[in-house]
Amino acid sequence: MTKLNNTESFKKGFFKLKNKYRIENAITYIILFLNGYLIVGMLAIILLTIFVGGYEKITWEFLTGVPEEGMTEGGIFPGIFGTVLLVLIMSIFCIPIGVITAIYLTEYARKDSLFYKVVNFSINTLVGIPGIVLGLFGLAFFVVTVGGTIDNLFYGGKLVWGKPAIVWAALTMSVLTMPVVIVSVKEAIEAVPETLREASFALGATKYETVFKVVLPRALTGVLTGSILAISRGSGEVAPILFTGVAYYLPYLPTSLTDQFMELGYHIYVMSTQSVDVDATLPIQFATTLVLLTITFILNLFAIILRSRLRKIKNA
């Protein structure tokens, strides 16, 4: 009789505990479900607001013209050109250096060395530095120090490189986005199974051959992921380029690395904060924002498609 009572008590306790877990799981699922839809809903509202406010302003003349009448008329082509050019130059600088750094940290550096710890600390610190601080750094280091030194050495002190320019803005943006590339590529390389390295060494491959013919091809999608994140962040940041090359108004396109340039993010900032008539420029602000989002989406889409095709080739 006692054993029967114990068995029934156990069953009651078990089912009570099971029902408790079911209720907790259901509540957790509902909360996560609602949070997911809340995020999607907020994004949809933001995009819809931007689209409704700016789609009527987007015409061929708006996309190919230059700003006129105190930014209240004309187009934004110099801003489009400057934004794309800035992202391309930034990618040329930050992606190769970021990939090389990640390869060194994962495959060559000693994990217990002081240098490895210092580099890792520096990368983590760079991630948290505000963009405006990096903009001041770019002005002091790239524009004044590097550019001024080049002018003194090769141009007799004539102001050529020692002034705000698109090359210095791109280099400053590279400093901002490089940690993103390094972390993404580093994680992708570390995810490659150690057995592949051991098999490569067992077949007589050198360290260089193992890294660049076995490990890096397996981590190529991670490299492209880092590139996508860098492009996304670089195309929308304004603070790092405030003092290093962007201009309020330029009716012409930059033709050399030493030219200043217009940029869509800064263009939006200027119209929304310094325009003499903010209400008059509001449709242009929405339209410019819509164009900036479209450019970012296209650049990301290109990298995503490339990553997808490489992944299919690798799995074939």
N, C-alpha and C positions, 0 to 999 in steps of 0.2 A: 504493500500500500504506500509506504514511504517512497519507494522507487518510482511508482506511478505519479505521485504528487511532484516529485523532483523533475520528472520528464515533462509534465505539463507546465510547470513553472519555467523550465528552460525554453519550451516552445513559445510560451507567451512572451518571454523576454526577448527571444530571437525575432519574433514577428514585430514586436514593438520597436526594436532597434532597426529592423529592416524598413519599417514604415517611416521612421525618423529620417533615415538616410534618403529615402525616396522623396520626402518633403523637402529636405535640404537641397538635393540635386535639382528638384523642380524649381525651387526659388532661385538657385544659382543660375539655372538655364534661362529663366525669365528675365533676370537682371541683365545677364550678358546679351540676351536677345534684344532687349529694349535699348541697351547702350549702343549696340551695333547699329540699330535702325536710327537712333538719335544722331550718331555721327554721320551716317549717310544722309539723313534728312537735313542736317546743318549744312553739309557740303552742297546738297542740291539747292537749298535756299540761297546760299551765297552765289553759286554759279547762275542760278535763274535771275537773281537780282542784277548781276553784272550783265547778263545777256540782254535782259529787257531794257536796261538803261543805256546800252551802247550799240545794239545791233543796227539801229537805223542810221547811225553815224558812219558805219563802215561801208565805204564805197571805194571804187578803184582810185579815185583822186585822193581819198584819205590815206590809202595804203602807199601811194607812190609820190605824194606831194611833200612839201616842206611846211613847217609851222608858219603861220602868218597872223597878222593883226593881234599881236600880244598873246599868242597861243590859242586864240579863240576861233581861228579859221585855219585852213590849210590841212596838211597831212602830217604823218609821223614817220616817213620813210627813213630819214637820218637816224631816228631812234631804233627802228627795226634793224637797220644795217649795223649800227654800233653794238646792239645787244648780241646779235649773232656772231659778229667778229670778236667781241669780248669773250664769249663762251668758247669759241674755237681756239683762240690764243691761250686762254686759261687752260683748256684741256691739253694742249700741246705741252705746256709746262708741267702741270700737276700730275697728270696720269702716268707718264713714264717714270717720274721721280717717285711717285707713290708706290708704283708696282715694284720698282727696284728696291725701295726701302723695305717693303713687306717681304720680298724674297730674302733679303739679307737677314731680317729679324727671325724668320721662320726656319731658314735652311743653313745659315752660316754662323750667325752670332751665338755665342755661348749664353745660355739662359741665366746663368749665375754671375755673369760679368757685370761690372759697374757700368760699362758703356751701354749694354742692353737695357739696364734699368733706367739709365738717364734718358735714353731715346724713348722708351715707353712712357716715362713720366712727361717728357716734352710733348708727345703726341696727345696724351690725355689732357694736358694743360691747354694746348692749342684749341682743342674742341670746345672748351669753355670760355675762351676769350671773346668778349663782345666785338662785333664787327667794326664799331667806331674806333676801338683801340687799334685794331689792325690797320684801319685807314690812316691813323696818325703814324703808325709804324711805317707804312708804305711811303708816306710823305717824307719822313725823316730819313729812312734808309735808302729806298729806291730812288726817289726823286732828288733829294738834296745830296746824299752821300754818293751813291753809284752814278747817277746822272751828272752831278757836279764834277765828279772825278773824271768821267769820260770827256766832258767839255774842256776841262783844264789840260788834259793830256793830249787830245787830238784836235781841238777846235780853238785853242788859244784863249779859253775862257768865254767864248761866244756861247750864248744860251741856245743849245740845240736839244740835248738830252736832259739837262737839269731843270726840267719844267714838267708840269702834269701832262701825261700822255697815255695813250691807250695801252702801251706795253707795260707801264708801271701799274696801271689799274689791273691788268690781267695778272701780273705777278703777285700783286697784293691779294687778289681773289684766289690765286693758286695756294697761297699760304693758308687761306681760310678753308678751302675745300680739300687740301691734301690729306689731312687726318682722316677724312671720310673714306678716301680711296685706300689709304694704308690699312685701316681697320677692316674694311670689306675684303680686300685681297688677302690679308693675313688670315682671316677666318676661313676663307676659301681654300687656301693652301694647307692650313692645319687640318681641314676636313678630308684631305686626300689620305687614304689608308696607308699606314706605315709599311704594310706588306708589299706595296708597289715599289717603294724605295728599296726595300731589302731584295726583292726579285731583280731589280735593275742592277744593283751592286753585285749580286750573285752571278749575273750574266757578264760581268766584266765592265760595265759602264762606269764612267768617271762621275764625280760629283756634279760637274757642269752638265753632262749629258743627262743625268738623272733628273736634275732640276728643270732643265729647259725642254727635254723631250718626253718626260714622263709626268712630272708633277705639274708643271705650269699648264700644259694642255688640259689636264683634268680640272684645273682651277680657273679656266678661261671665262666661264660664265660668272664667276665671282669677280673677276676683273671688270667685266662689263657692268655688273651690278654696281660696283664702286663708281664707275664712270657715269652711270645713270644718276646716282645720288649726287655726284659732284656737279653735273650739269643742272640738275633741279635746283640745287642750292645756289649755284653761281649765277643762274639767269634771273633770280629774284632778289638778290642782295643789293642794297644800295649803299649802306654805310661805308664799306671798305673802299668804294671808288669816289667818295665825296671829295677828297682832297688830292686824288692821284691821277685824275684825267677826265672825268665826266664834265660836261659843260651844260649850262642852262639852255643856250640857244646857239645852234650852228646850222646854217642853211646849206651846208655842203658835207660831203662824205669824207671820212679820214682816208688819206692816200698813203700814209707812212706810219710806222710805229711811233713816231714822235708827235703825231697829231692828237688833239683832243677829239672827243666824240660825244654824241648824244646816246642816252640809254633809256629804255622805256620805263624802268622802275623809277629812275630819278625824274623823268618827265612827269610821271604821275604825282610824285612827291611835290614837285615844284608847283604844279597846277592846283593841287589841293591845299597848299599851305601859303603860297606867295603870290597867287594870282590876284589881280585887282578886282576881278569879278568871278568868284568861285562858282556861283550858280551858272554863269555863262559857259564855264569850262567843264561843268559836271558831265554832260554827254560825252565829251572828249575823254574825260577821265575813265568813264566806264568802257568806252570803245578801246582805249589804249590798254586797259587792264585785260580786256577780252583778247586782244591781239597778243599780249605778253603771255597769257595762259596758253594760247594756241601754239605759239612758238615753242614754249617749254614742253607742251604735249607732243609736238612733232619731233623734237630732238630726243625726247625720252622714248617715243614710239620707235624711232629708227634704231636706237640702241637695244630696245626690247626685242624687236624683230631679229636683229643680228644675233643676239644672245640665244633666242629660240632656235634659229637655224643651226648655230654652232652646237647647241645641245643635241639636236636631232642627228647631226653628222657624227657626233661623238658616240651616241647610243646606237648608231646603225651598225 
